[in-house]
Structure formats: C-alpha cells, structure tokens
Amino acid sequence: MTKVIYDCEALLRTISTFPLIDNHCHNLLTSDASLIGPLETCFSEARGDALKDASQTIALKRGVQQLAELYNCPPTFDDIKQVRDLMSYIDLCKTCFKPIGIQSLLLDDGLDTLDGLMDVQSHVEFVDIAQRIVRIESIAEKILCDLATSVARSDQKVVNFAEFEEPLKKQLETYAKSESVVAFKSIVAYKSGLNIDHIPNAEAAAVALGSFISNFEPPFDKKGSVRVINKVLIDHILNLAINIAVQHDIPIQIHTGFGDPDLDLIASNPLLLRPLIEKYPNAKFVLLHAAYPCSRQAGYLASVYSNVYVDMGLVFPWISASGQQTNLRELLEICPSNKILFSTDGHYLPESFYVAAIQGREALSKVLLEFVESGEFSYEEAIKVAKQIMFENSNRLYKLKLTPKQIDNEEYKDVSGKQKIVKLKKMGVKFVRIGFMECSNQYRFHIVPIDRFQNYIAISGLTIARCITALPFYGDVIPGNVGVDATGEILLKPDLSTLIQLPYSPKHANVHAFFENKFTPVDPQFGKIDNSPNSLAFNLCPRTCLQNIVDSACKDLSITFLIGTEFEFVLLKDITPPVGVDDTTYSLASSFRTSNNAEILDRIVESLQEQGIEVEQFHSESAPGQFEIVTAPESPLIAADKVVVTRQTIYDVAAQAGVRATFVPKPFKNQAGNGAHVHLSFKEIGESQKIVDDHPSGLSPYERSFIAGVLHHIKAICAFALPTDLSYMRTVDNCWAGSWICWSVENRETPIRLCYRPKIGPNGKYLDVHFEHKFVDGTSNPYLVFSALIASGVDGIKKGMQLTTNPMLDNPASLSNEERIKQGVTERMPESLLDTLKALNEDKVLIDALGEPMIRCYTGVKEDEHKFCENLNFDEQLGILLKRF
C-alpha cells in the first residue's frame, strides 16, 4: 500500500512539474489592442450579444475561481477586472505565464479578428521558444484579394489560373522552408466543411477563380483580405498545401469539431477526412480540438492511420471539468498515447493560456489516476503517457529538438490549495502536521485531522501561545528577557505551497507555517493593523524574516540566491552512551555492508526524493555510524524548508528502523563532528554570466564584497550557525570546520571555502563559483542562518567591502603566529556561545536586518540555555542534546 501511495505522488508530481509544449495557440494582443479584448472570450466561442450569456456557463464560473486565486482577489468577474486594470499588460502576461510551465508556443497567427497582434517572437518574453504555424487560407485569401484588386483596376478581362496558383505555391514553399515555421493549418471546416474533394480539378478551380474575380468587391477593412467560401477553390488550395507540406515534411493541422457560430458542426466531423487521409499517406495530419464532440471518431482515425494525430485543446477551458475529463477518456479509449498532443488554444489574452494550462494538467491527473486505479495502466505507464502528451509527442512531430525543463516547484502552482488537500485525501492522508521552527531551533508541529484542516485551519490558521516561539531546548519554560510571556497568542498560517504527504508515514502530510499576529482588544495594536503581509506578520517568524531579507536583496541589488546543504549525521544503536551503528571511516564501501545501513540510507534518500528533494550524493563519513547526504540548491526559503524536511525525514526513517539519528555537532568527544555546510551562490539578474574584472581571484566585485561582508559579521553569524555550547568543540584546529577567520579556494580548513566549476556561457568559458560555509552545524535554525549569511553579504556589497587578504592556501592552524599575521589572518573563530551572542548583540546590521525582537528573543533563549548547561559536564550536555537533536 505504501509503494502505491509513493507511485501516485510520483505521477501527480510529474503532471504538475513536467513542461508543456503548446502545439496550437494564437498570438496575444499587443498592449494597446488588449484594451478592447473582452475577458469573456477566454471562456466562450460566443460573440456579440451571445457573449453576455457566457457568465452563466460552468466554464466561466470555474475560470473565475481560478483567476481569483491567481490574482489573490474575491472570485467575481468585476474584482478580477479591477486587479487587471491596476497591472501593466506585460506584467499581466508574465503573471499568467510564469506559473503554468509552457516551454514552447506554436502560434497560428491567422486569427486576427481584433486589430493588433503581438508578433511571434515577442512571445519569448514569456516562454523559451515561440514558432509559427501558417494558416493556409489567410495566405490564399490575401493573394486572391491582391489579384482581384489588380484586375479590377486594369483592362484585363481574363485571369490565368497560374496568376493565383504560382504566387501561392511560392509563398507556401517559402514558409515551409523557414526555420521559424513548424506547420501549416487549415480552417476548411469553417469554409466548406471537411468533405474535401481529394482529387484536384484544375479546370473547375479556374472557373471558380474567374467567378470570384468577376464578383469581387474590394474589402473595406485595412487588412486587405477577403473571405473565400467556394468549395472547389478551397479544396484545390488545401490539396496544393498538403503536397507542399509532404515535400518539406511538416505537419498540417486541420480544425475539427466545435468552434465559432459560423461553423457547420455536422460538416466538421473528422470522419469526413478519411478519403483525404488515405490519398496522402505521407502527410502528417493533426486533428485539432479533439474534434469535440466527436472525440471518439478522432481517436479512431489516429488509431487506424499512422499519419493522424489528435490535439486535445480548446475544450480547456470552454467546457466543464467533467466534460474535459470525459473528452480525454474518450481519446485514450482507442487513440495511441503517442498520437495525442497538448494545447491551450490560448488566444488574445494571457488568461486564456493560464486557465487552459492548469485545467489541462488537472484533467490529465484525474483521468490517468483513474486508469491506474482501474488497472488499465501501471503508474510507470501513466507517467510515460503524461510526458508524451504534455511534451514528447509535439517535440517529435514538429522536430523541435527541445530538452524538457522541469518546472521549479516554487514557480509552478499546479493546483489550488483546496485542490491539493482534496488530492491528499484521495491518497489516504488522514492528518496534517502544521510545523514551525523556533528560537531553540527545534521543529515542532501540531497535528489536526485533514477534514478540520481543510474546512478551517487552512483558511483561518491555528492558534498557539506567543511564548511557544521562545522555549529553550532543555524544557518547557519561558526565559526572562525574551520579549514574550504567557500572555497573547499568534496564528500558525499554513503555507499550502509546502503541503506534502510524508512517504514514510503516508497517513500524514506536513505543511510549513508562517507566524501571524492575532490581536485582541487587550493588545495595544488591536484595530491598528490592516491585511497587508507586513502588518500581519509576527516579528518572531523565521520564515518571514528570511523571505523579507531575500526580497530586499533582489529589490535593492537585483540579485537572487541559491542555497544547497550538506547533512552530516550519525546513526546510533544507543545514546547512553552513544554507540554508532558501525565503526567504519570516510566513504568506505564496508559501511554499507554493516547491519541494515544500506537499507536505512536507501529508504531515507527515496523518501526525500518522493518529497521533491533532489539528492546529489550520499556516503559514509569519518565518525562511527556517520553519514552525509548532499541536496541540490534551491531558492533560500525553499532551501530552508527542505533542510527542515530532510532532518525530519532522517530522524523518522531511522527511528522506524530501530536506530537513532542525531545531528549533534559532537556526538563523540574524540571523533569527527557533524556539520551542516551551507553552499551559497548568487546571480546578478539580467546578466547571462557573471561580470569579472582583473582581480586575481576571478571573482566579480559583488562576489568579493559578499565574502568580505560575511567575514566582517562572521562572529555574530556564529550565534545562529553554532547555537549550542557543544558546537564549539567541532570548530577547533584540524577538524575541517575552520578555526581561523579567513577564506580559501578549495581549502577545507577555513570557515569559508570557494568552490569553482568551469562553465560555458554566451561569451565563452568562465568559472562558476559558490561559497561553502563550513562552520554551520545541524542544531541550527536554517531560516535564521540563511538570513544572517545573506544579510551580512548584502551589507558587504552595499558598503563596497573589499577582501583584505588573499585566499588561505595552507592550514592556518599549522602556521606560526608570524606566518598567519603575514597572510593577514589575525583572529580565531569564536570559541564559545557567549562570545558569539555578545557579537550578535553588538551587530547593528544584523539587528536591523532580522529585527530587534528576533535578536532579543533568540539571544535571550540561547543565554538561558547556556546558563542551564554551564555547570553540566560534556556527557550531561550531550545526553540532553541527543534527545533533542
């Protein structure tokens, strides 16, 4: 049963994060033209007065709910329009495209009923790749209009058919050869229906052309185009275009099924295309819009003809959710999965792309999960089908040669929070752990039944006492001078983007929470706050603290960060005294032959992967029973959340195996300790690669100043990074943790190590770099450590701090005082918790960055913990820490 739940999560995660190729859509309007584009057209083919009734459709009502969540406004059409009116059109487009994971747009730019389309390449501001689909009839009608106009202005009495056919051939040939064009498209269904004469009759076509010319009236619109409806002429044009498409091996898309009011739905049944399909076995036909409501017929054609494919767009978002799912089921009943192509049929406004994309993913999740549960697919097969439909089939058919770019979970909002809870309930989740970290750096959670969570807590939050944020690790007491006491409450507000099922405890899900103020009439602040994030945030919330510092760095300096972490931990058979599960050393193969170590580590890593945490490597370490897991970098808040999840997973999986995991910095007095090295890099927004000057380090000015800032504040940072008295037994000489304040390149005996990796950018080869902070240990609060590191580095950049020493090439502990001084290294790392707390209380920059209430509470708790431990010997302190960390 547990494996089934893991596989289910893997399927849903794939559908949520695998990129999309939108194989059929239309150009967005320009900024000016967007002002006349009715938002209702995103949800209906109706026009004129009939469009007013769109507000009464399920499609529009559902779309309003989804757009309201995107724009964070009440779910009414008027409120959505008000939000849109406050945004620039480009920001509106970016807001809609950023979360939906479309990697490539294939754009039919022949839909131009409203003046003012963005050109194809302008769409790359929102997606990686945008390419063109040429609408055959638009090209032909423009040539016809020009020809008829020319004849009307001359004395010419007879028109040679070649005067029309040759320019048409030439233009279509040119387009077919163009690298920017990936397909042709026909809207013959709108003209004369799909009962196409597949045997061209040049004489009849010439007569039809003559009739058109003789009855021609110049168009009144500035586009200079006309509408051709003569069946003989239209069929001839289509046959000509198909031959050219075959010669150049590009697909031809054909509108099938429902559409605008001027469409004859009976004449758009794809079965009418059988003679044409058989006439051109080398043509690649794409039946657009799943031929709804004739989806089974479209699926049948794709199943019996190797050259037929079916597009699944337009039903998103124009019919109900149940209708979309039925449509997809009908396709999969008979259609090969490698013949189904995803599209949005998005057009004019960005909301049409947004709603179609999220609804398409939702329908795919629902239907594929049902097929698995009914035994028609395995989970592995369902995942393969999802990838085919979303990306791989279009990538192959249109010869795009794209590599799928996995969607960052931070950016992709696959389903709403409400839908995510419903999904978890279906996956067997009964309880939700609402978790948070506080000033003693312990992770705490409250557990609520998922129905209670769904109906109340997810919306209103969970009430806890303010003082819970300030409990020391040794017991449930409230220290003095921490800024909180037994009075007052705060809210734990779940961050639903972090909600995930625990694979090792599948009846439970975990969600991280923000701390929010909960004021009552007895509070001085009551009635003085609004609903803005800054007003709601409780000043002791570590997650809010980190996010504010990251946002400020981005706003002030245009830099973004990535953070990865190494997790060193020990698996113990006993804790009194601590006994490791083995006695092997660094990276020895024999460590995975001992007891059930391999099984435990495999289970930990699999559990992390199933929670969306990328594991880069794992191996044994130097101390008895010691191991290390390295996880991939993420943006800071996500990285901190994943540090918490990783630690809890290691604790819990180890406990299930009957052993104890610990991150205590020094579990054995005379053995290597546990670190939690933090790897940090940053990018200057808008730069394709870092800017360097002639500095011998190869570092950019920002990078040098960032390191200088961290070195300047490092004593205060250690209050967060080394938060217990025992932490300082690890940061001693010759223990690869850094005992002297300095920096290095690939030297593991310094607290800050630069790690270089060669890369190739647009301007050639260069060295990518990140900074490893080796002095951090696993009893620390990652939110506060990351906050302090980033705030310190940003201070260095803002003040233009410079590195005053060269990189340390030796082990500083092996040098004499004179040799160290000669290299500019004069200070040791802090040697006690009290030293670092004193430094933190004197560091105005970090006090301002993290907030005085946070620093006061944190230092108060840590001073209280030190006071409790100062008369305890090593074994007594270790005994307490092993129970907590």
N, C-alpha and C positions, 0 to 999 in steps of 0.2 A: 504493500500500500504506500509506503514512504517513497519508493522509487517512482511510482506513478505520479505522486504529487510533484516530485522534482522535475519529471519529464513534462508535466503540464506547465509548470512555471517556465521551463526552457522554451516551450512552444509559444507561450504568451509573450515572453521576453523577446523572442525572435521577431514576432509580428509587430511588437512595439518599437523595436530599435533598428530593424533592417531597413536600409534606404529604399526609396521608391523611384522608379522611372515612370514618369507620367507620359504614356505613349500617345496621348491625344488630348490636347487642350488648345486654348486660343489666347491671343495676346491680351495682356492687361491694357486698360485705357491709360492714356497719359494723365498727368496730374490735373490739367485743365478739363479734359474730357470726363474725368471721373465725377465731376460735379453734377453731370446730367445722367449718370448711370444709376437707375433705381436699385436699391439693395435687394428688393424683392425678386429681381431677375436671377439671383443666386439660387432660388428655390423653385422656380417655375418657368416653363416654356411659354406661359400666357403673355399676351401683350395687350396694350390698351386698357379698356375697362375691365377685361377679364383678369388683369393682374391684381386688381383690388381684392379679388376673392382668394388670392394666394395666402392671405393672412389666416384663412380658415383651414388651411391644409396641415396635416400632420408633419409634412416635410418642413414647412416654415416654422411651426411651433418648436420642433426639435432643434432646428438650426438656431433659433433664438436662444434656447437654453445653452447651446454650445458656444455661441458667440458671447453671451453674457459672462460665461466663465472665462473666456479668453480675455475680455476687456474688463473683467472684475467690476461688473455693474449689475443692477437689477435686470431680470430676464424679461424685458419689454423691448419692442422694436424702437420705441422712442428713446429709451435710455441708451440703447446701442448706438443710435444715430447721433445722440449728443456726445458720446465718447469719441465717435469717429470725427465729428466736427472739430474737436479740440486737437486732433493729431494731423501732422503733415501727411501727405499721401504716401511719400516714401517710407515714413515710419510706420504707416498703416500696413503697407506691403511687407515690410520686414517683420512686423509683429505677427502677421498671419503666416508667413513662410518659415520663420525660424523654428517653430516647434514641430513642423509636420514631416520633416525628413525627406523632402523631394530632392533628389540629387540631379535629375535631368528633366527638362521640359522639352517635349516635341510639339511645336506650335503650328497649328493651322491658322495662318494669318489672313484667310479669306473671309472670316466673319467680321464684317466691318459695317454693321448697320448703324453704329454710332460713330461719328467722326472722331478721329484722334486715337490711334493705337500706338502703344509702345513698339519700337522696332524689336526684332527678335533678340538681338544681342544685349539690349538694355535689361533683359530679364536675368542676366548673370549677376546682377547685383543681389539677387535673392536666392539663386541656385548655382550649382557648379557649372552646368552645361545647359545651353539652350540652342536648339536646332529647329530647322524649318520643315514643315510639311506643306507642299504646294497644292493648292486647290485647283484642280483641272478646269472646272467651269469658270472660275474667276479669270484665268488666263485667256480662255477661249472667248469669253464674252467681251473682254477688253479689246482683243484683236478684231472681233466682229464689229464692235462699236466704231473703232477707228476706220475700218474698211468701209462700213456703210456711210459714215460721215464723209469720207473722202469721195465716195461715189456720188453722194448727194450734192457735193459742191462742184462736180465736174460734168462733162457732157457724156461720160461713159455710160453706155446702155447695157453692156453685157459684162458680167463678172465671171472670170475664170475661177473655178474652184481652188486651183493651186494658189491663188492670191490670198486665200484664207488658210489653206492646209499647210503650206510651206512655212509661213511665219509661226504657226502653231507648233509644228514639228521642231523648228529651230529653237523656240523658247523652251519647250519641254525637254529637248535634248540638253540644252544649256543647264537647266535646273537639275536634270538627272545626273549630270557630271559634277555638279557643285558639291564640295565637301560640307557645305552648310545645310544641304537638303538631304533628308533621310527617307522621304516617302512622298508619293502622290496621294491625293484624296479626291473622291468623287461624291457629290451630293445629288447624284442622278435620281435618288429616291424622291427628292423634292421636285424634280423636274417632270419626269415622265414615268417614274416607277422603276422597279428592279427587273421587270420583264424585258430585258435588254436583248435586242437583236444582235447575236454574236457573229453574224455574217455581214460584214460591211457592204453597203451598196453605194458605191461612189456616185452613180448617176442620180439616185434618189436624194443623196445628200446634197449634190449640186443643185438640184431643183429646189430643195428646202432652203439652201443658201440664197438662191435667187428670189424666192418668196420673201425671205427675211429682209433682203436688201430693198426690194420694191415697196415693202410695207413699213420701212424703217422710219421712225420719228426720233430726232435727236433727244438724248436724255436731258432732263432739267437739272440733275444733280451735278455737282462739281467733280465727282469721281469719274465721269465719262464712261460709265458702264451700262449694260443693258441686261435684261433677263431673257434668256432663251428657253423656250419650253417645247420646241418642235422635237418630237421623239426621234425622228430619223436623223436629224443633225446631232442631237445629243448622243445617240448611240454610236454614231460614227466617231465623234470626238473621244468617247470613252475607249473604243476599240483601239484607236490610234495611240492613246496614252498608255494603255496596257502593253502594247507592243514595245513602246519605248522603255517602260518600267522593266519589262522582261530583259531587254537588251542590256540594261545597266544594273540589273539585279537589285532593284529597290522595291519594297512592298507598295501595294496600293490599298489605301483604306477606303471603305465604302460605307456610307451611312446606311444603317438598317434600323428597323424598329421605330419607336416614337420620336417626336420632335416638335417643330413649330406647327401652328394651326394650318399652314398651307400644305402640310404633308398628307398624302393619302396613306393611311396606316395599312390598309389592305395591300397596297402596292409596294410596301416596304418589307414584306415578309422575305427573309433571306433565302427560302427555298426556291424563289423565283430566279436565283442566281445560278442554279445548277448547270444549265447549258453553258453559261459563260465560264464557270469554274472548269468544266470539262474541256472547253475549247482552248483554254490557256493553262495547261498543267504546270508550266514553269513560272507562272505568275504567283506572287505571294499575296493572297487576299486577306485583309483584316476586316472582319465584320464588326463595325463599331456599335457601341452601346448595348452589347449583348443581345441586340435585336429585340429588346424588350417591347412588347410582352411575348415575343417568340423566341425566348432564350433556349428552350429545348431544341428548336429547329436549328438555331445557330450552332449549338453544341454538337448536334448530329452531323452537320456539314463538316465541322472541324474533325470529327471522329472518322469520317469515311474519305476525306480528301486530305492528302498530305500537304497541300498548298493553302489550306484555310486555317486562319487563326481568329480568335474571338476576343474582342476588347470588352472589359466589364464596366466601363464608365457610364456617366450620365444618370444612372439610377442613384448615384451618390451626388447630390443629396435630394433628388427630386421625387423619390418615393419613400415610404415609411421604412423603419428599421426592419420590420418583419418582411416587407416586400423585398428589400435588398438581400436579406439572408435567403429568402426563397429563390430569388433570381440566381444567386451564387450556387445554391444547392442544385438547381436545375442544370446549370452549366456542368458542374462536377459529376452529375449523374452519368454523363456519357462523354463529355469532352476531355481529351487528354490534358493533363495538368501542364504539359509543356507547350500548350497552344493558347493559354489564357493570359491576357495582358492587362495590367492595371492602368487605369487612367482616371483623371478627375473630371474631364471635360470642362475644367475651370475656364472662365471667360470674363473679361472686362474688369471684374472687381476681385481683390485678393481673398475676400471671404469665401468666394466660391471654391477656391483651391483648398482653403483651410478646412472647411466643413466636409468637403468630399473626401479629403485625405484621411481625416480622423474617422469618418464613418466607414470608409473602405477598410481600414485596419480593424475596426470593431467587428464588422460583418465577417471578415476573414477569420478573426479569433473565434467568434461564435460558431461558425459553420465547421471549421476544421476540428475544433474541440468536440463537436457533436459527432463528426465522422469517426474520430478516435474512440469516443465512448461507445459508439455502436459497433466497433470492431472493424470498420471498413478501412481505416488507416492505422498504422502504428504511429507513435509520437515522432519517431525519426522520419517516417514518410511525410507526416503532416508538416514538419519543419521544412523538409525539402520542397514540398508543394508551395508553401508560403513564400519561400525565397524565389522560386520560379515565377510565380505570379507577380510578385512585387518588383522584381528587378531582372532576374536572369533571362527570362524569355524575351523581353524587349531588348535587352543588351545584345543578345544573339541575333534576333531578327533584323534589327536596324544597324547591326555591325558597329555599335558604339564603342566597344572595347574599353568600357569603364570598369574600374575596381570599386566594389561596394564600400562606401564609407559608413561604418557603423555610427548610429546616432548617439551622441552624448546624452546620457540619461538626464543630465542637468537641463539640457535644452529641449528634450523631447517630452511632450506632455501627451502620452498615448491615450489615456482615458481620464475622465474627471475623477476627483477623489471619491465621489459617490460610486462611480462605476468600478473603481479599484476595490472598494470594500465589498461590493456585490461579487466581484470576481473571486476575492479571497474566501468568501463564504462558500462559494461553489467548490472551492478547492479544499474544503474541510476545516478552515480556520474557525475556531470557537472563541478564542481570547486574543486580546490585543495588549501588548506591553507598551506603555507610554513612558519612554525613558528620557533621562536627563543626567548630565554631569554637574557636580557642584564643586565647591572650593576645596574639599579634601580629595578631589579627583577620583571619587568613586562613582560608578554608574549605578543609578537607582531607577526603579520603574514601578509604576502601579499597573495592575492587571485588571482589565474590565472585559466582560462578555462582549462579543463582537456586535450583538444587537444593540446593546447600550452604547457602544462606541459609535455605531452607525447613526443611531437616532438622536444622540445628544452630544457625546463627548467630542466627536469630530467637528461639530459646529460650535459648541459653546465652551469647550475646554474642560479641564479637570482642576478642581480647587485643591491646593496644598498650602500649608503654612509657609510664610516667607522664610522662616528660620531654617527650613529644611535645606536651603541652599548653603548653609554655613555650619554643618555638623562636621566635627573632626573625625578622622578615621578610627580613633580608638573607642568611640562610643557615641550614644545619642545624647549629647549635652550641647548647650548653646554657649560658646565662649563669650566673654565680655569684649567690648570694643570692636564688634564686627558690623555694626550698623543695623542689625535686625535682632528681634527678640521674639517672645512667644506671641506677640500680637500681630495681627494682619495676615492677609492671605494673598496669594498670587494664582494665576491660571497657567496650567500647562496646556498650551495650544498646539495640537499635533500638526506637524509639517507633513501633509499627506504625500508629498513627493518622495518621502523616505519610507513609506509604509511597505513592508515586505514580509512574506511568510518566512518563518525560520525552518530551514530544511531539516535540521536535526531535532526539531520539536514542532512537527507540522500542524498541530492544532493551535499553535501560537503564531502571531505576527508581531513585529516590532515597528515602532514609529518613534522618531526623534521629536522632541517638543521644544518650542520657544517658551520663554517665561514672559507672561504679560501681566501688567498691573490689574489688580482688582480692588478698586477703591470703594469704600463705603462712606456713609455720612460722617463717620468719626475721623476720617482721614482729611488732612488739610487740603489735599489735592482734589478732593471729590468735587465733581462738577467743573473742573478747570481743564480737563483733557478732551481732545477730540478723538477721532478714529484713525488718525494718521499713525503709521508704523512707529515713528519716534516717540509719540505720545503714549502709545500702548505698551511699548517695550519696557520690561522691568530691568533696572540698571545692573542686576547681577546675572543677566542671561549670557552665558559664554558664547552661544551660537550667534546671538545678535551682535555681540562685541566683535567677533571675527568678521562677520559679514559687513559691518559698518567700516571696519578698517580696510578691507579689500575694496569696497565700493569707493572709498575716499581715495585710495591709491590710483584706481582706474580713472576717477574724475580729475584728480589733480595732476597726475603724471602720465596718464594714458598707458599704464602697464597692467598686465594681468599675470597671474601666478599659476604654477603647477606645483603640487607637493606630493611626493611619494614617501613611504615609510618602510623601514626595516623593523621587524618584530623579533626580538630575541626573547626566548622564554625557556623555562626548564620544566620538564615533566618529572614529577616526584611520586615515588611509591609511598612515602611517608613524610610528614612535616615536623615530627618531634622525635629526633632531629630530622632535618631534611635529608632524604635519600633519593638520588636520581634513579631513573629507570634504567640507566646504563652508565658505563664509565669510559665511553669512547671519547675521542677528541675530534677536532675540526674536520668536517666533511668526509669522515671515514665511512666507507661502504658498510662496515660491520655494524654501525649504529642502526641500520635499517634491518639487521638480522636479529636484533635483540628483542625479546619479548614480542609485543604486538606494536612496536613503534611505527612500522611501515603502515599498518592498518589505521592507526590513530592519525598519522600525518596525512595519509590519503583522504581520510574522512574529513579532516579539518579543511584541506585545500578544496575538496569537492564542495563542501558546504559554503566556503567563501565564494567560489565561482557561481554557485547557484543563487547567491545573493547579489550577483552583479559586481563582484570584486575580482579584478584581474590579478592573478598571482604570477609574478615573473619568474620566481625560483624559490626553492626551499632546500635546506640541507642541515646536517648536524653542526653544532658549534663546539666550543672548546671545553666547556664545563660538563660535569656528569649530567646526563639527561637533557642537555641543552640543544635547542634547535633554533633556526632562523627562517622566517618567511618574509619575502620581499614582495610588496604590492606595487602596482603601477600608479603613476602620478595622476592626480585629479585636481580640479579647481579647489581652493582651500576649504570651503565649507563642506563640500562633498568628501574631500580627503579626510577631514576631521571626523565626520560622521562615520566614514569607513574604518578609521582607526578604532573607534568605539565598537563597531560591529565585529571587526576582526578579533579584538581582545575577547569580547563576549563569546564569540564562536569557539575560540581556542579553549577558554575556560570550560564551556559547556560540553563540547565534544570530548575533551579529556575526562571530565567528570563522568560522562556516560560510559567511558572505557575503564573506569575504576582507578584513575590516576588524578593527580592534582597538577594543574598548570599554574605557574607563577611568573610574573613579570618583575618581581622584587629585584632591585638593582644588584644586590649582593647576597644571593641565597646561600653561598658557601664562602666562608671567610677567606680562604686561601685559593680560591679558584676565580676564573674569569666571571665577570658580572653580566647582567642583562642590560643592553642598551635599546634605544628606540630611535635610531638615527633618522634624521629628517633630511630628505633631499628636496631642495627648492630651486626652481628656475623661474625666470620671468621673461615676458615678451613685451617689447615696446609696440603698441598697437599701430598698425599701418606699415610696419617695416617687414619686408619679406625675409630679411635676415638681419642679424644684429649689426649695428654700426660700430666699427672699431677705428682706433687711431694707431699711433705708433708705440703705444705702451708695451713694454716687453712681456707683460702677462698675456697679451692677446685679448684682454677683457675690454668691454666697452666702458665708457665713462660712467654710465649708470651702474654697471655691474661692480666696478671698483668702489664706487661710493656706497653701494648697498652693503658690500662686505665690510667696508670701513664703519658704517653705521652699526652693524651687528657687533663688531669688535668693540666699538665705543660703549655699547649698552650691555655687553655680554654678562657682566656680573649681575645686573638686575634681571636679565633674561633667565639666568640660572635659578632664580626663585621659582619660576614656573617649570623649567626643564629638569631641575634636580630638587624635587619638592619634599624629600624626607631627609632625616639626619643620615640614614644609611646610604643615601645617594652619593655622598661624598667619599665613600670608601671605594667607589668604582673609578672616579676621576682622579686617579693617582698616577705617578710616573710608570711608564712602560706597560700600560694596560689598554692602549689603543682607544682611549677616550678623550685625551687631550688634557694635560695638566698645566700647560703654559698658554697664556693668551697670545695667539698668533694664527697665521693662516698658511696653507700649503697647497701644493699641487700634488695629488696622489700620495700624500704622506699621512698615514693613519695614526700618527702620534700627535696630531694637532686637533684642536676642537672644531676648526672649520677646514674642510678639505675640498678643493676644486676638482671636479671630475670632468674631463674633456672627452668629447666623442666627435670624430670627423663627420661632417655632413656636406651635402652639395645643395646649393641654392641657386637662384636665377643668375647670380653673378659669379658662380664658380664654387670652389671648395672653401669651406670655413670650419672653424671649431665650435661645436655646440658645447655649452657648459652648464653645469648645475652645481649647486653648493650643498655639500653634505655637512650637517651639524651633528657631530658625533657625541656631544655631551648630554643629549637628551636621554631620559630613561622612561620605562614603561609605567611608572607610577604617576606620570604627569597627565594633566588635562590638555588634550591636543588642541582644543579651541583656544586656550589661553597661550600655549606655547606658540602656535602659529600666529596668533595676534601679536605677541611680543616680538617675534622674529621679523614679521612684515613691517610692523610699526617702526622698529629700530632701523631696518634697511631703508625704509622710505625717508626717515629722518636724515640718514646719511646722504641720500640723493638730493633732498631739498636743500640741505646745507652745503652740498658740494664737498663732503668729506673725502679726503684722499688717503689711500693706503700709504702709511709711513714706513713700512718695512717690505722687504722682498719676501717671496714665499719661502717658508722654512723648509730646507732640504734635508735637515738632519732630525734625529730625535732630540728635541730640546732638552729632555732630561739627561741626555748623555753628554751635554756640553757643560763646560765650566761657566761660572758667572760671567767671566770676561768675554767668553765666546758668545754667550747669549746676548749680552749687552751690545757687543759689536754688531749683532744682527738686529738690534732694536727690540729684543724681547726682554722685558723687564718685570712683568707681573705674572704671578701664578693665577690659575683659575681659582675661584672661591673655594675655600676648604671647609666651610660649614654653612648650614642652613641660615643661621643668624646673620652671617656676613652678607648673604645674598638678599635677605629680607631688608637689611639696612640699606643696601644699594638700591633696591626697588623703591623703598620709601623716600629715597632722595632723588629718584629719577623723574624729573618733571615731565619729560617727553612721554614716557610710558604711562604715567599717571593721567596725563591729558588724553592719551590715545585710548586707553582701556577704561578710563573713568575713575574718578576718586572713590566712588562707592565700591567698585570692584576691587581696587587695590587695598582699600581699608579692610574689606571683608576677608580677602584672600590672605593678607599678611596677618590679620588677627587670628584666623584659623590656624595658620602654619606656626605662629608663635605659641599658640596654645598647645599644638601637637608636640612642639619641641620641649615645652615645659613639662608635658606629661612624660616624655621619653628621656629627659636628661639624666635621670637617676637610674635608668634601666641599663643593664649590660647588653652586649651585642645579641646574645641568644634571646633575651627577653623582648628586645625590639623586633628582632627577626620573627619571633613567634607571632606577634601582633600583625606585622605586615603580611606574613604568609596567609593569614586568614582573610585579609582584605584585598591583596593584590596577587 
